[in-house]
Amino acid sequence: MSRSMKSLRVAWYKKPILQDAFFTDIQTGAMITAIFSMVVSLFTIATAILDIYCLGMTKPGVTHYGYYIMSFQFVYVGNGNVRNTLIVFALFSAIAAAALFVTSCILLKALRKEIEKDMVPWLFASGVFFVWRTIAIIFASVVNDMIFGYHISMCLFWVAFILFGALGWVIVYSLYLELSDLTKLEDLAHLRMGTMSSLNMTQSIAGSRPTTPHSTVSTAQIV
């Protein structure tokens, strides 16, 4: 097997996981995933701000005056360490969501121009984000009272978001591997074309000499 053919062999872990996005092609699925990530990131920022606000308003020992726009009965008011942990989860979820939103915008541009290198930031950001949110929602579902509609709805929403996010990550990663393979093939084709052009140029120069080193024909001017 030639060296060029060996270079085209792809390891099993570098092969695309999916060939399509079940209901559409893989490129359209990646576009849908990017838009979904932007929506989820905005939703996360909004709910994180709400959680931090509610936990701050219901801090034990703090007196508030005025009118409240909602009932805070669903907010956790137990152990202080648990409460602080919920605030940390909400704060870092908002930060991760902001990073996900930015990388989703970059992903949309990368998908339009088919630049696989620009997909890498989203792959890292979304992977960290959904793993973090999985830990956060498990912790929140354990410590909060699941008799309130807010906690139940958040749990169900995030189960759906995480599952769809995992599928979207696989779709984008498969497209990334596919585009990487195409780039390697294009680079190999350009390399071969450049090599053939160099050989043709060398042969044309060699063929233009009036004599060869072993020729008996003199190039001196005949008087």
C-alpha angles and dihedrals in degrees: 000000000000122000092245091055091049089053089057094056109109123211116239093248091053095054117104111266094211130032094196140007095251096244098036141006120296096251093053089045089054091051090051089049092053092051090045090052091053092051093047092049092053090046090050093050091050095048092043091055089048092050093049091047093049094046090049094049093050098045108141114254095021119118120212129189129201138040124321123215093210143021114261096201091113093057119103112251102166130095115013095223092053090048092051090048090055089052091050091050091050094046096049091042089059091049092048090047091054090052090047091052093052094047090046089058089050089048092055090053091046092051093051092051095033094234105157096189091065090058093066097079091055092048091055096040095047093045092053092041098053093042089051093047090049090057092043096051092046091052093045092048091052099048100036126076106257092204091087121087093227094060093042093050093046090051093050093044093052094046088057093042093050094048093048090043091054091050090047091051091054090049094051092044091051090051090048091054091046093052091045090055091049090050091052090051091049092049090050091049091050090048092052092047090050091049093049091048091052092049093049091049091049092049092048091051092048092049093053094066113111093222140014124233089257096045120117093204111110121219093203116120113262113231 
